[in-house]
Amino acid sequence: MRGKLKMFHVNMLKLYVEREQTNVCVSAPDHKVSFVATVSVIDLENEDTDDVDNYESELIETPVAVAKETLRDVHINEALKANETVKVQCLLDKFSHVLTDIPGRTNVLQHDIKLTSDDPVRFKPYPIPYAMLDTVNKEVDKMIEMDIIERSDSPYSSPFVIVKKKDQSNRFCIDFRGLNSITIFDAETMGNIEEMFSKLSGYQFISKIDLTKGYWQISLVDAAKPKTAFQTPRGLFQFKVLPFGLVNSGATFVRCMRKVLEGLENVDNFVDDIIVYTRSFNHHMEVLESVFERLASANLSARPSKCYIAYSSLEVLGHIVGTDRLSPNPDKIECINSEVPACTRVIQCCGVKEWSYRLNAIIHDNSSNNISTYYSGTVVHDTITVITIP
């Protein structure tokens, strides 16, 4: 510390948790929770990739939903025989009402938001640059037109942010972290990726069906709608459907898909990705037809451009599966194969970052009174040597 070497006993150390800078919680006179906002625009162009992904995962994206895609956007395996391709096209024509980039509205279930406190949570809106007002108004108009949101007089209020992506386009997001902090967690079991990969072994035909903006296809119960209210320059609005990013959105969607696909063989899913796998083409067509019938019955729609039909191998959750093999997507491991940095400062920075992760893991995992773990020279007989890098 301050350029000097100091010794600290491990039992006197606590896990460091960085204070969030985007909002500061303050106590309102009526004992309701309020927040002070700081910024409404986030520039992702020069940010670290991992940090960007982590931050975006905490935000609720409101994607553009304009009907632009048709059956011609569905990806069909070009290696299929001519008669097999015709059968696929006939099947797709039969369920053209399912294959659309306009989200449906399922009749299977609705989403409820149960809270640990009856005190409303509200955020003050983030300051909006004048240049961004047009973007905000367009997104609000689109969601109103799609019957996704409605005007609100709720005591709840969450802020929105504009995320500027690397391609210079703007993404309208809503920050529901305050609401999530008082939401009762839904322990619905999520899918097991490893188990799903094991099921796909040895199958010659694999299809992937991606639902259109999956969460938006699930309605909210009336009591939950006011809790999703968010502030805009045009006033307060609330969601009529399940927003992206609520702490229990994934659990509700998984429960919905289990009900829709229950009893179907050679079918699996992970959240909104439905995987169909068979050994023969004719059987594949039968299973696909059953899946599309279930989706139609549940009033769910699938996005054509993200549907891949009858391939021998496909990318599924960052892996290439099929033809009796499982391998990581080459694009995902490109950074691992990249040239090792030659700059001394970059190498030193990587080393310090790795060391800090290891130290944090030691403090977190070894909370007992007696620690005698040797770990990269940082922990020796109950003592941690901490060196401050100038």
LOMARDREN-721378 format. One record per residue (C-alpha): y, x, z; residue in three letters. Coordinates in steps of 0.001 Angstrom, whole numbers, padded with zeros to 6 digits, always signed. Layout:
! LOMARDREN-721378
YXZALA ...
//
This chain:
! LOMARDREN-721378
+000000+000000+000000MET +003448+001282-000973ARG +001803+004323-002526GLY -000270+005166+000566LYS -004010+004932+001158LEU -004889+002465+003919LYS -008159+001274+005464MET -008868-002402+006104PHE -011837-003927+007911HIS -013621-006395+005662VAL -013703-009103+008342ASN -009903-009120+008426MET -009577-009893+004723LEU -009306-013335+003168LYS -009790-014479-000410LEU -006488-014290-002281TYR -005517-017532-004001VAL -002557-017360-006351GLU +000098-020007-005796ARG +000609-022304-008782GLU +004075-021906-010254GLN +004277-025020-012442THR +004735-027549-009641ASN +005852-027457-006031VAL +004691-030277-003786CYS +007367-031850-001615VAL +007235-034670+000884SER +009137-037791-000088ALA +010883-039918+002561PRO +008375-042742+002070ASP +005493-040317+002665HIS +004378-040539-000923LYS +003500-037336-002717VAL +006052-035965-005132SER +006314-032814-007221PHE +009096-030656-008555VAL +008565-029770-012206ALA +009580-026525-013883THR +008789-026377-017600VAL +007563-028666-020367SER +006834-026213-023191VAL +004018-023670-023181ILE +003822-021049-025915ASP +000220-020024-026575LEU +001001-017658-029425GLU +001050-014465-027374ASN -001106-015532-024451GLU -004455-014033-023517ASP -007286-016088-025056THR -009252-016615-021843ASP -006183-017653-019874ASP -005190-020107-022602VAL -008623-021731-022602ASP -008597-022033-018816ASN -005132-023567-018773TYR -005800-026000-021605GLU -008961-027185-019846SER -006727-028485-017031GLU -004579-030495-019422LEU -005216-033779-021161ILE -004894-033481-024892GLU -003767-036534-026829THR -004998-035713-030336PRO -003675-037274-033501VAL -005823-040230-034569ALA -005005-041253-038130VAL -007698-042639-040409ALA -008092-039908-042999LYS -011823-039199-043158GLU -014539-040971-045145THR -018266-040617-045811LEU -017466-037813-048247ARG -016462-035653-045284ASP -019965-035748-043786VAL -021790-032430-044195HIS -025180-032868-045915ILE -027595-029966-046267ASN -027213-028717-049847GLU -030758-027325-049754ALA -032263-030825-049682LEU -034095-032154-052709LYS -032241-034568-054975ALA -034181-037621-053784ASN -033690-036601-050142GLU -029939-036302-050646THR -029881-039805-052151VAL -031698-041184-049090LYS -029165-039552-046776VAL -026246-040979-048750GLN -027776-044467-048695CYS -028202-044237-044926LEU -024599-043150-044479LEU -023373-045981-046721ASP -025271-048461-044555LYS -023393-047284-041457PHE -020010-046560-043008SER -018358-048634-040256HIS -019717-046179-037679VAL -018581-043064-039550LEU -014810-043093-039137THR -012197-040960-037430ASP -010714-044047-035754ILE -012138-044307-032218PRO -014063-047479-031374GLY -014004-049354-028074ARG -017435-049445-026451THR -018862-052445-024631ASN -021349-050363-022615VAL -019184-049624-019560LEU -015649-049070-018274GLN -014125-046239-016266HIS -012731-046666-012764ASP -010616-044223-010740ILE -011404-044201-007013LYS -009002-042274-004799LEU -009143-040750-001330THR -005642-041998-000531SER -003647-045121-001283ASP -000410-043121-001393ASP +000674-042828-005036PRO +000914-039381-006569VAL +003861-038763-008796ARG +005294-035806-010674PHE +008865-035500-011751LYS +008969-035082-015537PRO +009273-031586-016918TYR +012535-030739-018702PRO +012191-031394-022436ILE +013922-029224-025049PRO +015949-031351-027439TYR +013999-029919-030397ALA +010779-031386-028961MET +011981-034972-028551LEU +010884-035942-032056ASP +007353-034620-031411THR +007102-036574-028160VAL +008333-039820-029723ASN +005906-039532-032647LYS +002924-039022-030329GLU +003941-041976-028174VAL +004339-044190-031264ASP +000882-043201-032536LYS -000796-044024-029234MET +000999-047368-028991ILE -000054-048240-032534GLU -003671-047356-031731MET -003582-049512-028566ASP -004283-046411-026469ILE -001304-046785-024118ILE +001005-049527-022903GLU +004238-049740-020940ARG +003893-049411-017181SER +005719-050122-013922ASP +003243-048082-011853SER +004264-046068-008749PRO +002094-043245-010126TYR +003533-040758-012573SER +002118-037628-014216SER +004153-035265-016400PRO +003459-034234-019951PHE +003812-030836-021577VAL +004162-029655-025153ILE +001719-026852-025924VAL +002795-024758-028886LYS -000341-023480-030611LYS -000809-020232-032508LYS -000355-022004-035846ASP +003108-023134-034627GLN +002027-026776-034420SER +002720-028727-031235ASN +000150-030372-028985ARG +001186-033244-026724PHE -000663-032995-023403CYS -000574-034795-020076ILE -001006-032946-016794ASP -003173-035048-014454PHE -003948-032332-011902ARG -002108-034184-009151GLY -004167-037342-009680LEU -007372-035314-009931ASN -006696-033711-006546SER -007105-037069-004748ILE -009847-038533-006961THR -013323-039086-005487ILE -015696-036875-007455PHE -018432-038503-009540ASP -021674-036528-009127ALA -023301-037803-012332GLU -025623-035070-013621THR -024364-033340-016736MET -026678-032203-019536GLY -028657-028973-019256ASN -027874-026715-022209ILE -030876-024423-021748GLU -033248-027378-021586GLU -031777-028822-024765MET -032157-025502-026595PHE -035819-025384-025539SER -036421-028833-027052LYS -035092-027728-030447LEU -037693-025002-030888SER -040021-025429-033870GLY -038230-028272-035672TYR -037411-028084-039385GLN -034669-030734-039595PHE -031692-030853-037246ILE -028627-033108-037378SER -025510-033142-035227LYS -023327-036216-034729ILE -019969-035800-033003ASP -018277-038910-031650LEU -014652-039578-032570THR -012382-038674-029654LYS -015206-039741-027396GLY -013280-040499-024204TYR -010854-042778-026006TRP -013765-045064-026866GLN -014219-046058-023197ILE -011872-048635-021669SER -010333-048401-018208LEU -010757-051156-015644VAL -007482-052962-014993ASP -007086-051433-011521ALA -007329-047883-012895ALA -004711-048194-015632LYS -001606-047823-013400PRO -003025-044596-011937LYS -002878-042935-015361THR +000847-043574-015826ALA +002902-040754-017334PHE +006622-040282-017808GLN +008303-039956-021211THR +011949-040005-022343PRO +011316-043630-023345ARG +010058-044666-019930GLY +006736-044957-018135LEU +003477-045580-020015PHE -000136-045910-018886GLN -003497-045512-020596PHE -005699-048442-021556LYS -008624-046128-022339VAL -010208-043115-020655LEU -007818-040152-021014PRO -008968-036621-021716PHE -008968-034383-018645GLY -009492-036730-015717LEU -011832-035108-013232VAL -014516-037775-013790ASN -014017-038349-017515SER -017018-036221-018418GLY -019296-037914-015888ALA -018433-041393-017157THR -018946-040363-020767PHE -022326-038755-020008VAL -023422-041926-018218ARG -022355-043986-021235CYS -024304-041812-023680MET -027432-041961-021525ARG -027334-045742-021660LYS -026756-045756-025423VAL -029533-043275-026287LEU -032022-044294-023600GLU -035603-044467-024889GLY -035002-042653-028197LEU -037353-039751-028903GLU -036328-036573-030746ASN -032729-037183-029668VAL -030633-035292-027143ASP -026950-034954-026420ASN -024446-032822-024577PHE -021354-034912-023788VAL -020220-036208-027223ASP -022550-034079-029385ASP -025720-035972-030379ILE -028577-033816-031679ILE -031452-035241-033765VAL -034457-032973-034389TYR -037726-033686-036264THR -040473-031851-038138ARG -040468-034041-041260SER -037663-035431-043402PHE -038909-039040-043396ASN -039157-039047-039609HIS -035663-037570-039488HIS -034265-040477-041485MET -035964-042973-039167GLU -034525-041368-036038VAL -031048-041073-037580LEU -031118-044757-038476GLU -032060-045642-034884SER -029188-043519-033552VAL -026646-045110-035899PHE -027930-048579-034948GLU -027412-047768-031265ARG -023892-046488-031954LEU -023043-049597-033960ALA -024396-051858-031227SER -022317-050001-028621ALA -019229-050125-030876ASN -018965-046324-030933LEU -017763-044315-033930SER -018633-040805-035149ALA -016229-038434-036848ARG -017435-037745-040430PRO -016134-034173-040726SER -018040-033151-037594LYS -021376-034688-038600CYS -024049-032375-040051TYR -027150-034001-041524ILE -030677-032576-042048ALA -030041-028839-041713TYR -032717-026259-040971SER -030338-024509-038552SER -027024-025512-037007LEU -024389-024286-034612GLU -024807-026106-031328VAL -022586-025254-028363LEU -021792-021762-029587GLY -025385-020934-030594HIS -027295-021039-033871ILE -030465-023104-033378VAL -033309-023905-035771GLY -036024-022140-037773THR -037741-021143-034504ASP -034845-019040-033294ARG -031900-019185-030964LEU -029022-016764-031400SER -025354-016632-030423PRO -022790-017569-033030ASN -021634-014304-034683PRO -018018-015447-034387ASP -018416-015721-030614LYS -019639-012142-030162ILE -017224-010529-032589GLU -015035-009328-029728CYS -018036-007594-028136ILE -018700-005658-031324ASN -015048-004750-031774SER -013948-001144-031638GLU -013496+000268-028142VAL -009766+000680-027403PRO -008589+004273-027616ALA -005311+003815-025762CYS -005571+005278-022265THR -003345+002621-020705ARG -005477-000198-022150VAL -008676+001391-020820ILE -007119+001862-017370GLN -005991-001755-017329CYS -009518-002973-018200CYS -010957-000841-015408GLY -008558-002181-012793VAL -009243-005761-013884LYS -013016-005272-013624GLU -012645-003616-010197TRP -010527-006511-008893SER -013146-009047-010054TYR -015888-007147-008228ARG -013832-006849-005050LEU -013035-010557-005144ASN -016747-011356-005544ALA -017629-009186-002538ILE -015082-010852-000275ILE -016173-014312-001453HIS -019953-013803-001282ASP -020210-011675+001873ASN -018507-013621+004618SER -020947-012602+007362SER -019927-010337+010222ASN -022108-007456+009108ASN -021673-006136+005605ILE -023099-002792+004576SER -023110-003214+000813THR -022416-000291-001483TYR -020676-001614-004580TYR -019021+000718-007076SER -017664+002807-004231GLY -015389+000007-002998THR -017340-001113+000088VAL -018777+001444+002505VAL -020200+000468+005923HIS -018049-002602+006645ASP -014905-000946+005278THR -013026-001542+002034ILE -010730+001107+000621THR -007733-000514-001035VAL -005575+001575-003354ILE -002392+000207-004853THR -001846+001291-008449ILE +001873+002002-009033PRO 
//
